[in-house]
Amino acid sequence: MSKNIHIEISQRDFDLGTEVKRLVGDDNGIGASCSFVGYVRDFSERPEVVGLELEHYPGMTEKSLQKIAEEACDRWEIEGITVIHRIGRMMLGEQIVLVVTTSAHRAEAFAACEFVMDYLKVDAPFWKKELTNDGDHWVEARDKDSERAEKWQIDQSLNGSD
């Protein structure tokens, strides 16, 4: 049975409810959906961050996200995954990323959603630039993100059910 995987890179905003409905559809075998929405926030040590600008490598980025989604489907019994990542300029408080997973069981949906987000942070080819009142600054990868992704290499026993 092929999985429903939807990958999108866009400058447009997204609607969580619409995306969950699209992924679930009329599949009565789905017992759970799990979603993560990330927002542009002021996480810098620099003062007065007003937004982010994201760039990506077209083609390579979509392939990378597809690979992450397929890996989640291999590890857990997932019916579908949606990953939408925005690019371009976004201001504080705007939505930047969406991950939705569906499964017959909540544990599968939760684990897969967390896995996809953790790997997206370290493996997807995006470049982030902070927009500040004092000028723009490229954002370096954080060790904490790599550590979260590494836990999945060790803990592959999360394939549970309700």
Contact map, one row per residue, 1 for C-alpha under 8 A:
111000000000000000000000000000000000000000000000000000000000000000000000000000000000000000000000000000000000000000000000000000000000000000000000000000000000000000
111100000000000000000000000000000000000000000000000000000000000000000000000000000000000000000000000000000000000000000000000000000000000000000000000000000000000000
111110000000000000000000000000000000000000000000000000000000000000000000100001110000000000000000000000000000000000000000000000000000000000000000000000000000000000
011111000000000000000010000000000000000000000000000000000000000000000000000000111000000000000000000000000000000000000000000000000000000000000000000000000000000000
001111100000000000000000000000000000000000000000000000000000000001001000000000011100000000000000000000000000000000000000000000000000000000000000000000000000000000
000111110000000000000000000000000000000000000000000000000000000000000000000000001110000000000000000000000000000000000000000000000000000000000000000000000000000000
000011111000000000000000000000000000000000000000000000000000010011000000000000000111000000000000000000000000000000000000000000000000000000000000000000000000000000
000001111100000000000000000000000000000000000000000000000000010000000000000000000011100000000000000000000000000000000000000000000000000000000000000000000000000000
000000111110000000000000000000000000000000000000000000000000010000000000000000000001111000000000000000000000000000000000000000000000000000000000000000000000000000
000000011111100000000000000000000000000000000000000000000000000000000000000000000001111000000000000000000000000000000000000000000000000000000000000000000000000000
000000001111100000000000000000000000000000000000000000000000000000000000000000000000011100000000000000000000000000000000000000000000000000000000000000000000000000
000000000111110000000000000000000000000000000000000000000000000000000000000000000000010000000000000000000000000000000000000000000000000000000000000000000000000000
000000000111111000000000000000000000000000000000000000000000000000000000000000000000010000000011000000000000000000000000000000000000000000000000000000000000000000
000000000001111100100000000000000000000000000000000000000000000000000000000000000001000000000010000000000000000000000000000000000000000000000000000000000000000000
000000000000111111100000000000000000000000000000000000000000000000000000000000000000000000000000000000000000000000000000000000000000000000000000000000000000000000
000000000000011111110000000000000000000000000000000000000000000000000000000000000000000000000000010000000000000000000000000000000000000000000000000000000000000000
000000000000001111111000000000000000000000000000000000000000000000000000000000000000000000000000000000000000000000000000000000000000000000000000000000000000000000
000000000000001111111100000000000000000000000000000000000000000000000000000000000000000000000000000000000000000000000000000000000000000000000000000000000000000000
000000000000011111111110000000000000000000000000000000000000000000000000000000000100000000000000000100000000000000000000000000000000000000000000000000000000000000
000000000000000111111111000000001000000000000000000000000000000000000000000000000000000000000000000100000000000000000000000000000000000000000000000000000000000000
000000000000000011111111100000000000000000000000000000000000000000000000000000000000000000000000000000000000000000000000000000000000000000000000000000000000000000
000000000000000001111111100000000000000000000000000000000000000000000000000000000000000000000000000000000000000000000000000000000000000000000000000000000000000000
000100000000000000111111100000000000000000000000000000000000000000000000000000011100000000000000000001000000000000000000000000000000000000000000000000000000000000
000000000000000000011111111001001000000000000000000000000000000000000000000000010000000000000000000001000000000000000000000000000000000000000000000000000000000000
000000000000000000001111111000000000000000000000000000000000000000000000000000000000000000000000000000000000000000000000000000000000000000000000000000000000000000
000000000000000000000001111100000000000000000000000000000000000000000000000000000000000000000000000000000000000000000000000000000000000000000000000000000000000000
000000000000000000000001111111000000000000000000000000000000000000000000000000000000000000000000000000000000000000000000000000000000000000000000000000000000000000
000000000000000000000000011111100000000000000000000000000000000000000000000000000000000000000000000000000000000000000000000000000000000000000000000000000000000000
000000000000000000000000001111100000000000000000000000000000000000000000000000000000000000000000000000110000000000000000000000000000000000000000000000000000000000
000000000000000000000001001111111000000000000000000000000000000000000000000000100000000000000000000001111000000000000000000000000000000000000000000000000000000000
000000000000000000000000000111111000000000000000000000000000000000000000000000000000000000000000000001111100000000000000000000000000000000000000000000000000000000
000000000000000000000000000001111100000000000000000000000000000000000000000000000000000000000000000001111100100000000000000000000000000000000000000000000000000000
000000000000000000010001000001111110000000000000000000000000000000000000000000000000000000000000000111100100110000000000000000000000000000000000000000000000000000
000000000000000000000000000000011111000000000000000000000000000000000000000000000000000000000000000111000100110010000000000000000000000000000000000000000000000000
000000000000000000000000000000001111100000000000000000000000000000000000000000000000000000000000011110000000000010000000000000000000000000000000000000000000000000
000000000000000000000000000000000111110000000000000000000000000000000000000000000000000000000000111100000000000010001000000000000000000000000000000000000000000000
000000000000000000000000000000000011111000000000000000000000000000000000000000000000000000000011111000000000000000000000000000000000000000000000000000000000000000
000000000000000000000000000000000001111100000000000000000000000000000000000000000000000000000011110000000000000000000000000000000000000000000000000000000000000000
000000000000000000000000000000000000111110000000000000000000000000000000000000000000000000011111100000000000000000000000000000000000000000000000000000000000000000
000000000000000000000000000000000000011111000000001100000000000000000000000000000000000001111111000000000000000000000000000000000000000000000000000000000000000000
000000000000000000000000000000000000001111100000001000000000000000000000000000000000000000011000000000000000000000000000000000000000000000000000000000000000000000
000000000000000000000000000000000000000111110001111000000000000000000000000000000000000000010000000000000000000000000000000000000000000000000000000000000000000000
000000000000000000000000000000000000000011111000000000000000000000000000000000000000000000000000000000000000000000000000000000000000000000000000000000000000000000
000000000000000000000000000000000000000001111110100000000000000000000000000000000000000000000000000000000000000000000000000000000000000000000000000000000000000000
000000000000000000000000000000000000000000111110000000000000000000000000000000000000000000000000000000000000000000000000000000000000000000000000000000000000000000
000000000000000000000000000000000000000000011111100000000000000000000000000000000000000000000000000000000000000000000000000000000001000000000000000000000000000000
000000000000000000000000000000000000000000011111100000000000000000000000000000000000000000000000000000000000000000000000000000000001000000000000000000000000000000
000000000000000000000000000000000000000001000111110000000000000000000000000000000000000000000000000000000000000000000000000000000001110000000000000000000000000000
000000000000000000000000000000000000000001010111111000000000000000000000000000000000000000010000000000000000000000000000000000000111100000000000000000000000000000
000000000000000000000000000000000000000001000001111100000000000000000000000000000000000000110000000000000000000000000000000000000111100000000000000000000000000000
000000000000000000000000000000000000000111000000111110000000000000000000000000000000000011110000000000000000000000000000000000000111000000000000000000000000000000
000000000000000000000000000000000000000100000000011111000000000000000000000000000000000011110000000000000000000000000000000000011110000000000000000000000000000000
000000000000000000000000000000000000000000000000001111100000000000000000000000000000001111000000000000000000000000000000000000011110000000000000000000000000000000
000000000000000000000000000000000000000000000000000111110000000000000000000000000000011110000000000000000000000000000000000001111000000000000000000000000000000000
000000000000000000000000000000000000000000000000000011111000000000000000000000000000001100000000000000000000000000000000000001110000000000000000000000000000000000
000000000000000000000000000000000000000000000000000001111100100000000000000000000000001000000000000000000000000000000000000011100000000000000000000000000000000000
000000000000000000000000000000000000000000000000000000111111100000000000000000000000000000000000000000000000000000000000000011000000000000000000000000000000000000
000000000000000000000000000000000000000000000000000000011111110000000000000000000000000000000000000000000000000000000000000000000000000000000000000000000000000000
000000000000000000000000000000000000000000000000000000001111111000000000000000000000000000000000000000000000000000000000000000000000000000000000000000000000000000
000000000000000000000000000000000000000000000000000000001111111100000000000000000000000000000000000000000000000000000000000010000000000000000000000000000000000000
000000000000000000000000000000000000000000000000000000011111111110000000000000000000000000000000000000000000000000000000000111000000000000000000000000000000000000
000000111000000000000000000000000000000000000000000000000111111111000000000000000000000000000000000000000000000000000000000000000000000000000000000000000000000000
000000000000000000000000000000000000000000000000000000000011111111100000000000000000000000000000000000000000000000000000000000000000000000000000000000000000000000
000000000000000000000000000000000000000000000000000000000001111111110000000000000000000000000000000000000000000000000000001110000000000000000000000000000000000000
000000100000000000000000000000000000000000000000000000000000111111111000000000000010000000000000000000000000000000000001000100000000000000000000000000000000000000
000010100000000000000000000000000000000000000000000000000000011111111100000000000000000000000000000000000000000000000000000000000000000000000000000000000000000000
000000000000000000000000000000000000000000000000000000000000001111111110000000000000000000000000000000000000000000000000000000000000000000000000000000000000000000
000000000000000000000000000000000000000000000000000000000000000111111111000000000000000000000000000000000000000000010011000000000000000000000000000000000000000000
000010000000000000000000000000000000000000000000000000000000000011111111100000001000000000000000000000000000000000010000000000000000000000000000000000000000000000
000000000000000000000000000000000000000000000000000000000000000001111111110000000000000000000000000000000000000000000000000000000000000000000000000000000000000000
000000000000000000000000000000000000000000000000000000000000000000111111111000000000000000000000000000000000000000000000000000000000000000000000000000000000000000
000000000000000000000000000000000000000000000000000000000000000000011111111101000000000000000000000000000000000100110000000000000000000000000000000000000000000000
001000000000000000000000000000000000000000000000000000000000000000001111111111100000000000000000000000000000000100000000000000000000000000000000000000000000000000
000000000000000000000000000000000000000000000000000000000000000000000111111110000000000000000000000000000000000000000000000000000000000000000000000000000000000000
000000000000000000000000000000000000000000000000000000000000000000000011111110000000000000000000000000000000000100000000000000000000000000000000000000000001001000
000000000000000000000000000000000000000000000000000000000000000000000001111111000000000000000000000000000001001100000000000000000000000000000000000000000000001000
000000000000000000000000000000000000000000000000000000000000000000000000111111100000000000000000000000110001000000000000000000000000000000000000000000000000001000
001000000000000000000000000000000000000000000000000000000000000000000001100111111000000000000000000011110001100100000000000000000000000000000000000000000000000000
001100000000000000000000000001000000000000000000000000000000000000000000100011111000000000000000000011110000000000000000000000000000000000000000000000000000000000
001110000000000000000011000000000000000000000000000000000000000000000000000001111100000000000000000111100000000000000000000000000000000000000000000000000000000000
000111000000000000000010000000000000000000000000000000000000000000001000000001111110000000000000001111000000000000000000000000000000000000000000000000000000000000
000011100000000000100010000000000000000000000000000000000000000000000000000000011111000000000000011110000000000000000000000000000000000000000000000000000000000000
000001110000000000000000000000000000000000000000000000000000000010000000000000001111100000000000111100000000000000000000000000000000000000000000000000000000000000
000000111100010000000000000000000000000000000000000000000000000000000000000000000111110000000000111000000000000000000000000000000000000000000000000000000000000000
000000011100000000000000000000000000000000000000000000000000000000000000000000000011111000000001110000000000000000000000000000000000000000000000000000000000000000
000000001111100000000000000000000000000000000000000001000000000000000000000000000001111100000011100000000000000000000000000000000000000000000000000000000000000000
000000001110000000000000000000000000000000000000000011110000000000000000000000000000111110000001000000000000000000000000000000000000000000000000000000000000000000
000000000010000000000000000000000000000000000000000011100000000000000000000000000000011111000000000000000000000000000000000000000000000000000000000000000000000000
000000000000000000000000000000000000000000000000001111000000000000000000000000000000001111100000000000000000000000000000000000000000000000000000000000000000000000
000000000000000000000000000000000000000100000000001110000000000000000000000000000000000111110101000000000000000000000000000000000000000000000000000000000000000000
000000000000000000000000000000000000000100000000011100000000000000000000000000000000000011111100000000000000000000000000000000000000000000000000000000000000000000
000000000000000000000000000000000000001111000000111100000000000000000000000000000000000001111100000000000000000000000000000000000000000000000000000000000000000000
000000000000000000000000000000000000001110000000000000000000000000000000000000000000000000111110000000000000000000000000000000000000000000000000000000000000000000
000000000000000000000000000000000000001100000000000000000000000000000000000000000000000001111111000000000000000000000000000000000000000000000000000000000000000000
000000000000110000000000000000000000111100000000000000000000000000000000000000000000010000001111100000000000000000000000000000000000000000000000000000000000000000
000000000000100000000000000000000000111100000000000000000000000000000000000000000000111001000111110000000000000000000000000000000000000000000000000000000000000000
000000000000000000000000000000000001111000000000000000000000000000000000000000000011110000000011111000000000000000000000000000000000000000000000000000000000000000
000000000000000100000000000000000011110000000000000000000000000000000000000000000111100000000001111100000000000000000000000000000000000000000000000000000000000000
000000000000000000000000000000000011100000000000000000000000000000000000000000001111000000000000111110000000000010011000000000000000000000000000000000000000000000
000000000000000000110000000000001111000000000000000000000000000000000000000000011110000000000000011111000000000010000000000000000000000000000000000000000000000000
000000000000000000000000000000001110000000000000000000000000000000000000000001111100000000000000001111100000110110000000000000000000000000000000000000000000000000
000000000000000000000011000001111100000000000000000000000000000000000000000001111000000000000000000111110000100000000000000000000000000000000000000000000000000000
000000000000000000000000000011111000000000000000000000000000000000000000000011110000000000000000000011111101100000000000000000000000000000000000000000000000000000
000000000000000000000000000011110000000000000000000000000000000000000000000011100000000000000000000001111101000000000000000000000000000000000000000000000000000000
000000000000000000000000000001110000000000000000000000000000000000000000000000000000000000000000000000111111100000000000000000000000000000000000000000000000000011
000000000000000000000000000000111100000000000000000000000000000000000000000000000000000000000000000000111111110000000000000000000000000000000000000000000000000011
000000000000000000000000000000000000000000000000000000000000000000000000000000000000000000000000000000001111111000000000000000000000000000000000000000000000001111
000000000000000000000000000000000000000000000000000000000000000000000000000111000000000000000000000000111111111100000000000000000000000000000000000000000000011110
000000000000000000000000000000011100000000000000000000000000000000000000000001000000000000000000000011101111111110000000000000000000000000000000000000000000000000
000000000000000000000000000000001100000000000000000000000000000000000000000000000000000000000000000010000111111111000000000000000000000000000000000000000000000000
000000000000000000000000000000000000000000000000000000000000000000000000000100000000000000000000000000000011111111100000000000000000000000000000000000000000011000
000000000000000000000000000000000000000000000000000000000000000000000001101101000000000000000000000010000001111111110000000000000000000000000000000000000000000000
000000000000000000000000000000000111000000000000000000000000000000000000000000000000000000000000001110000000111111111000000000000000000000000000000000000000000000
000000000000000000000000000000000000000000000000000000000000000000000000000000000000000000000000000000000000011111111100000000000000000000000000000000000000000000
000000000000000000000000000000000000000000000000000000000000000000000001000000000000000000000000000000000000001111111110000000000000000000000000000010010000000000
000000000000000000000000000000000000000000000000000000000000000000011001000000000000000000000000001000000000000111111111000000000000000000000000000000000000000000
000000000000000000000000000000000001000000000000000000000000000000000000000000000000000000000000001000000000000011111111100000000000000000000000000000000000000000
000000000000000000000000000000000000000000000000000000000000000000000000000000000000000000000000000000000000000001111111110000000000000000000000100110000000000000
000000000000000000000000000000000000000000000000000000000000000000010000000000000000000000000000000000000000000000111111111100000000000000000000000010000000000000
000000000000000000000000000000000000000000000000000000000000000010010000000000000000000000000000000000000000000000011111111100000000000000000000000000000000000000
000000000000000000000000000000000000000000000000000000000000000000000000000000000000000000000000000000000000000000001111111100000000000000000000100000000000000000
000000000000000000000000000000000000000000000000000000000000000000000000000000000000000000000000000000000000000000000111111100000000000000001000110010000000000000
000000000000000000000000000000000000000000000000000000000000000100000000000000000000000000000000000000000000000000000011111110000000000000000000000000000000000000
000000000000000000000000000000000000000000000000000000000000100110000000000000000000000000000000000000000000000000000011111111000000000000000000000000000000000000
000000000000000000000000000000000000000000000000000000011001100100000000000000000000000000000000000000000000000000000000001111100000000000000000000000000000000000
000000000000000000000000000000000000000000000000000001111000100000000000000000000000000000000000000000000000000000000000000111110000000000000000000000000000000000
000000000000000000000000000000000000000000000000000001110000000000000000000000000000000000000000000000000000000000000000000011111000000001100000000000000000000000
000000000000000000000000000000000000000000000000000111100000000000000000000000000000000000000000000000000000000000000000000001111100000001100000000000000000000000
000000000000000000000000000000000000000000000000000111000000000000000000000000000000000000000000000000000000000000000000000000111110000111100000000000000000000000
000000000000000000000000000000000000000000000000111110000000000000000000000000000000000000000000000000000000000000000000000000011111000111100000000000000000000000
000000000000000000000000000000000000000000000000111110000000000000000000000000000000000000000000000000000000000000000000000000001111101110000000000000000000000000
000000000000000000000000000000000000000000000111111000000000000000000000000000000000000000000000000000000000000000000000000000000111111110000000000000000000000000
000000000000000000000000000000000000000000000001110000000000000000000000000000000000000000000000000000000000000000000000000000000011111000000000000000000000000000
000000000000000000000000000000000000000000000001000000000000000000000000000000000000000000000000000000000000000000000000000000000001111100000000000000000000000000
000000000000000000000000000000000000000000000000000000000000000000000000000000000000000000000000000000000000000000000000000000000011111110000000000000000000000000
000000000000000000000000000000000000000000000000000000000000000000000000000000000000000000000000000000000000000000000000000000001111011111000000000000000000000000
000000000000000000000000000000000000000000000000000000000000000000000000000000000000000000000000000000000000000000000000000000001111001111100000000000000000000000
000000000000000000000000000000000000000000000000000000000000000000000000000000000000000000000000000000000000000000000000000000111100000111110000000000000000000000
000000000000000000000000000000000000000000000000000000000000000000000000000000000000000000000000000000000000000000000000000000111100000011111000000000000000000000
000000000000000000000000000000000000000000000000000000000000000000000000000000000000000000000000000000000000000000000000000000000000000001111100000000000000000000
000000000000000000000000000000000000000000000000000000000000000000000000000000000000000000000000000000000000000000000000010000000000000000111110100000000000000000
000000000000000000000000000000000000000000000000000000000000000000000000000000000000000000000000000000000000000000000000000000000000000000011111110000000000000000
000000000000000000000000000000000000000000000000000000000000000000000000000000000000000000000000000000000000000000000000000000000000000000001111111000000000000000
000000000000000000000000000000000000000000000000000000000000000000000000000000000000000000000000000000000000000000000000000000000000000000000111111100000000000000
000000000000000000000000000000000000000000000000000000000000000000000000000000000000000000000000000000000000000000000100110000000000000000001111111110000000000000
000000000000000000000000000000000000000000000000000000000000000000000000000000000000000000000000000000000000000000000000010000000000000000000111111111000000000000
000000000000000000000000000000000000000000000000000000000000000000000000000000000000000000000000000000000000000000000000000000000000000000000011111111100000000000
000000000000000000000000000000000000000000000000000000000000000000000000000000000000000000000000000000000000000000000100000000000000000000000001111111110000000000
000000000000000000000000000000000000000000000000000000000000000000000000000000000000000000000000000000000000000000100110010000000000000000000000111111111000000000
000000000000000000000000000000000000000000000000000000000000000000000000000000000000000000000000000000000000000000000000000000000000000000000000011111111100000000
000000000000000000000000000000000000000000000000000000000000000000000000000000000000000000000000000000000000000000000000000000000000000000000000001111111110000000
000000000000000000000000000000000000000000000000000000000000000000000000000000000000000000000000000000000000000000100000000000000000000000000000000111111111000000
000000000000000000000000000000000000000000000000000000000000000000000000000000000000000000000000000000000000000000000000000000000000000000000000000011111111000000
000000000000000000000000000000000000000000000000000000000000000000000000000000000000000000000000000000000000000000000000000000000000000000000000000001111111000000
000000000000000000000000000000000000000000000000000000000000000000000000000000000000000000000000000000000000000000000000000000000000000000000000000000111111110000
000000000000000000000000000000000000000000000000000000000000000000000000001000000000000000000000000000000000000000000000000000000000000000000000000000011111111000
000000000000000000000000000000000000000000000000000000000000000000000000000000000000000000000000000000000000000000000000000000000000000000000000000000000011111100
000000000000000000000000000000000000000000000000000000000000000000000000000000000000000000000000000000000001001000000000000000000000000000000000000000000011111100
000000000000000000000000000000000000000000000000000000000000000000000000001110000000000000000000000000000011001000000000000000000000000000000000000000000001111110
000000000000000000000000000000000000000000000000000000000000000000000000000000000000000000000000000000000011000000000000000000000000000000000000000000000000111111
000000000000000000000000000000000000000000000000000000000000000000000000000000000000000000000000000000001111000000000000000000000000000000000000000000000000001111
000000000000000000000000000000000000000000000000000000000000000000000000000000000000000000000000000000001110000000000000000000000000000000000000000000000000000111
